[in-house]
Amino acid sequence: MKTSVQIFFLSLISLVIWSCYGGNDVNVDPELQEYVDRFNAEANARGLNFDLRIEEIDISLAEIFSSGVLGQCVNNEDRNDAIQIDESYWKEPTTTDLDKEFVVFHELGHCVLNRGHLNTADVDGICSSIMYNGNSTNCNLEYNAENREDLIDELFQ
């Protein structure tokens, strides 16, 4: 009987340790899934595959209270990395489909591609990278149907 009780408590302790330090379920918010799928499709079109890395990242909408921050990539040593997209920005009626794509691609650029910010401008002062830091004055961001392909090419270089 004593052995059964010991096994039970060891199992219980193992379960608690596992739930705290490992086996974290990864979640992609359904509203963000389309944009994560687009990122994957664009990577695949360029001969790249990040499916396994993306499966390790929790991607969700959250209230971000830092001024001007639309999203963030949070690297964690003890659990899954996370991407948080500002829910207020996401649900704002003026936020377009391309705006949403931009912010998700930008954060995936940080978390998946390990890219930092890049604030270079073309000859017209337009940002030459999706990895533009939104607080920089070095360039003006224009992410639209005309330059989308070029900016995505640069993202995956």
C-alpha positions in Angstrom: 0.0 0.0 0.0 2.8 2.4 0.9 4.4 1.9 -2.6 1.1 2.7 -4.3 0.8 6.0 -2.4 4.5 6.8 -3.3 3.9 6.1 -7.0 0.7 8.3 -6.9 2.5 11.2 -5.3 5.5 10.9 -7.7 3.1 10.8 -10.6 1.3 13.9 -9.2 4.6 15.8 -8.7 5.7 14.8 -12.3 2.4 16.1 -13.7 2.8 19.4 -11.8 6.4 19.9 -13.0 5.5 19.0 -16.6 2.6 21.4 -16.7 4.7 24.3 -15.3 7.9 23.7 -17.3 7.2 21.8 -20.5 4.6 20.7 -22.9 3.1 24.2 -23.3 0.4 24.1 -25.9 1.0 26.5 -28.7 -2.0 28.6 -29.8 -2.6 30.8 -32.8 -5.5 33.1 -32.4 -8.1 32.2 -35.2 -8.1 35.9 -36.2 -4.4 35.8 -36.9 -4.2 32.3 -38.5 -4.9 33.7 -42.0 -1.9 36.0 -41.8 0.4 33.3 -40.4 -0.7 31.1 -43.3 0.1 33.9 -45.7 3.6 34.2 -44.2 4.1 30.5 -44.6 2.9 30.6 -48.2 5.2 33.5 -49.0 8.1 31.6 -47.4 7.3 28.5 -49.4 7.1 30.4 -52.6 10.7 31.4 -52.0 11.8 27.9 -51.2 11.8 28.3 -47.4 9.9 26.4 -44.8 9.3 27.7 -41.3 6.4 25.4 -40.3 8.3 23.8 -37.4 9.5 27.1 -36.0 6.1 28.7 -36.1 4.6 25.6 -34.3 6.8 26.7 -31.3 5.3 30.2 -31.1 2.1 31.2 -29.2 0.5 33.9 -31.4 -2.3 36.0 -29.9 -4.2 39.3 -29.7 -3.4 41.2 -26.5 -3.7 44.7 -25.1 -0.3 46.3 -25.5 -0.1 49.4 -23.4 3.2 50.8 -24.7 2.6 53.8 -26.9 3.1 53.1 -30.6 3.7 49.4 -30.2 1.4 47.4 -32.5 3.0 44.0 -31.8 5.8 42.3 -30.0 7.9 39.1 -30.2 8.7 37.8 -26.7 11.5 35.2 -26.5 11.2 32.9 -23.5 13.8 30.5 -22.2 11.4 28.5 -20.0 8.4 28.2 -22.3 7.3 28.9 -25.9 8.1 32.2 -27.6 5.1 34.4 -28.1 3.9 37.0 -30.5 1.3 39.5 -29.3 -0.6 41.8 -31.6 -2.3 44.8 -30.1 -6.0 43.9 -30.0 -7.2 47.6 -30.1 -5.2 48.2 -33.3 -6.4 44.9 -34.8 -10.1 45.7 -34.2 -9.9 49.3 -35.2 -12.2 49.8 -38.3 -9.5 51.7 -40.1 -7.0 48.9 -39.9 -6.8 47.4 -43.3 -6.0 43.8 -44.4 -2.6 45.0 -45.5 -2.0 46.7 -42.2 -2.8 43.5 -40.4 -0.5 41.5 -42.7 2.3 44.0 -42.2 2.2 43.8 -38.4 2.0 39.9 -38.4 4.8 39.6 -41.0 6.9 42.1 -39.0 6.6 40.2 -35.7 7.2 36.8 -37.5 10.3 38.5 -38.9 11.5 39.0 -35.4 10.5 35.6 -33.9 11.0 33.3 -36.9 13.6 35.0 -39.0 15.5 36.6 -36.1 15.5 39.9 -37.9 16.1 43.2 -36.1 14.8 46.5 -37.1 16.0 48.0 -40.4 15.2 51.7 -41.1 16.7 52.2 -44.5 15.0 54.3 -47.1 14.8 54.2 -50.9 15.6 57.4 -52.9 12.1 58.7 -52.2 12.3 58.2 -48.4 10.1 55.2 -48.4 11.1 52.3 -46.0 12.8 49.5 -47.8 11.9 46.8 -45.2 9.0 45.4 -43.4 11.4 45.3 -40.4 11.1 49.1 -40.1 10.9 50.4 -36.5 7.6 52.2 -36.2 9.2 54.9 -34.0 11.9 55.8 -36.5 11.9 59.0 -38.6 14.5 57.6 -41.1 11.9 56.6 -43.6 8.1 56.7 -44.3 6.3 53.4 -44.2 4.2 52.5 -47.3 3.0 48.9 -47.4 0.7 48.6 -50.3 -0.2 46.4 -53.3 2.5 48.1 -55.5 5.4 47.5 -53.2 4.2 44.5 -51.2 6.1 41.9 -53.2 9.4 43.8 -53.0 9.1 44.2 -49.3 8.3 40.5 -48.8 11.2 39.6 -51.0 13.5 41.7 -48.7 11.9 40.1 -45.6 13.0 36.6 -46.7 16.5 37.6 -48.0 
